[in-house]
Amino acid sequence: LISKQSPPVSDILERVFAGPSLKIDYSFGIIFDVIDKAIMAIPPEVVEEYKQYTSDNKAQNLSEEEKNHLKELGEKRKAFLKVKAKELGISAGKLEKQIGKVLKKQQAKSAPPKPKVKKEKAKVKDEEKDPDMEVEASTTTLERELKPPSENTGRGGYYVNSDETLSRHLETTGGKWMTRFPPEPNGYPHLGHAKAMLVDFGTARKHGGGCYMRFDDTNPDAEKQEYIDSILSSVKWLGYDWYKQTATSDYFEELYELAIELIKRGKAYVCFQTPDEVKASRDLLKEFHAKRAAEESEGKISTLPEGAASPHRDASVEENLKHFQSMREGLFEEGKCTLRMKQDLLSSNANMWDQMAYRIMYKSHPKTGDKWCIYPTYDYSHCLVDSLENITHSLCSLEFESRQSINGSYHWLLDALDMYHPQTWEFSRCSISCNVLSKRRLNKLVVNELVSGWDDPRLLTIEGLKRRGYTKDAINSFCEATGVSRSSNDISIRYDVLEFFLRKELNDTAERRFAVVDPIKVRILNFATHGREIVSIPNFPQNLERGFRDVEYTDVVYIPKKKFRMEKEKGYKGLVKGGRARLLFADEVECVDVQVDENGEVSEISVNIVPKQETEEGKAADEKRRKGLATIVWVSSKAVECEARMYGKLFNSCVVDGKHWNAEMAAKLQGVDFLELYNKESLVVKKILAEPSAVPKEAVDQLHWQFYQLGYFVVDSDSTRENPVFNLSVELKKGF
């Protein structure tokens, strides 16, 4: 994909993500898409300057003066391309080709639009149609730009703010942008929440407004203080602060009074249908709407089938008020009845089919205790609390799009109660290949003990990522780079992309240290005459100005087992019996003897340091010879034994039909449960020897090292002075 003349992948990605003209308003599923866009990311000023060295004169019969002028332009253009190509790290030919593409696009935009030719859509057989998909498709809203609060008059349908309503709202907020981050405290926050934080807190910050930290705590059966604490600490750790901390439960009294008002307006009723009966009614509605379009096109009048509506839908206001009061007083058993909104069963939007507003739950609430035995649903409470808090922009992920369309349940309820309507906008969820972000599935992994807990480093929870070694800057950079788009929720970003941002940061911030996996003992026979006590090693070999450290050098050192073989093989880079290699930043050594144990395994290697020649010719010969030798990481006999937790991807088989998917979708496409894709080797624990300076003497938060030839590691929270533990954060740079 990338030619030899092109810059390194890391430089390409850095350009595309840092470019001022590229605010990445798209999602990508595979890294190659990003690289392709990056290669084409030619700065606008370069294109404009290039135009100065081109001519529109295409006449065949040119005068001598015109020919000379074109020749001069060509020479200037060639010199210009050479200079700019060098700056951008690509060849002059590729630069001119990319500029040509940009100019072609500019010409296409400035050209008059071509007349549109209406194309007939291919007919789909009735048996191929999915009624559920048709209902969803009919409610899809167009992409909308966010408007200032003062311009929020609505978009039609149920979504209309009168001048009086908007004026009251602006008087309360002072015209400021107000958003909210409203997680349900039923699990630890994950990478998807980090993206939502960027959208919610970031939008408010960008416009000088505020963001509410609101807990959607309407289900006491699943909520815990542990989850609330994790959410608050994660928001703070990622660098966000809230305008005010609230909870839906703060408004339980107001929500109850609004429910009574809804009943009085004939917009809600108490329903005694069982869950199975409600499902049967909804199934009838699905069939009805699937056939309705075809019947009406033939001039037929469609009417709701018997059983599609609840038999309690037309009960009197007085009767509904009485039943709702009985629900509040705990006179009905759990599941006996619900309060449902009286919406529009003729709407093709399934979210308008009389959603539940209240249900009976004899559960103690973490915040309100046993005060309530009825609890509002998300569909009822969410929009009302948005309005009560005077939220200006309600930003949600795409699964709420049909709810928040102009003829959806969100705006229907606000319209039914004559309340202020916030602007609504939806964006695609974050989806990562080889993992899951659904809290229900994360909980399943925890409950089944396939992971150690919500903070297991293999999980993409914020706590798990932090323990794995991900920094807040790496997480935020990933979220910013992947951007806010309205593409499908099913599109998964490759796990490699997430790793790229951590690797890029740690390459600049993590000091280098020596550590050895599967160590073999190496005895240096002539150490007394040719060795030295201390070796000075740079902390950042690519930048010597960032300091050196002194490492003890002893007559016994240890090297990785994989770096020694009894016989040389083609392509092998390491030490062999009778051969030579270089100990990194130390000496050239030659293997003179090998000892094996009773199992035939190498137990000790004997080497001699190869003395350096003193003459200029000798030094040149040494340097030339050493260039072809393998360089091996080592630790001295003073090294500390540590535990290294080598983490890999949590799920296997997540590439289906050449595309990368999250584990949930990959399992669905293969017709299996997502747990069947669980990678039993996603955690391998190894013993390593590390140089003493890498081992902290006390607990420390996010201490990173790059262990040479192993990867980037972080000290784990389980680590103690007696038993140091390191987590593999990310491997060293590799191809995508």
Secondary structure by P-SEA (a helix, b strand, c coil): ccccccccaaaaaaaaaaccccccccccccaaaaaaaaaacccaaaaaaaaaaccccccccccaaaaaaaaaaaaaaaaaaaaaaaaacccaaaaaaaaaaaaaaaaaaacccccbbbbbccccccccccaaaaaaaaacccccccccccccccccccccccaaaaaaaaaaacbbbbbbbcccccccccaaaaaaaaaaaaaaaaacbbbbbcccccccccccaaaaaaaaaaaaaaccccccccccccaaaaaaaaaaaaaaaccbbbbcccaaaaaaaaaaaaaaaaaaaaaaaaccccccccccccccccccaaaaaaaaaaaaacccccccbbbbbbcccccccccccccccbbbbccccccccccccccccccccaaaaaaaacccccccccccccccccccaaaaaaaaacccccbbbbbbccccccccccaaaaaaaaaacccccccccccccaaaaaaacccaaaaaaaaaaaccccccccccccaaaaaaaaaaaaaacbbbbbbbcbbbbbbbcccccccccbbbbbccccccccbbbbbbbccccccccccccccccccccccccccccccccbbbbbbcbbbbcccccccbbbbbcccccccaaaaaaaaaaaccbbbbbbccccbbbbbbbcccccccccccccccccaaaaaaaaccccccccccccbbbbbbbbcccccccccccccccccccccbbbbcccccccbbbbbbcccccccc
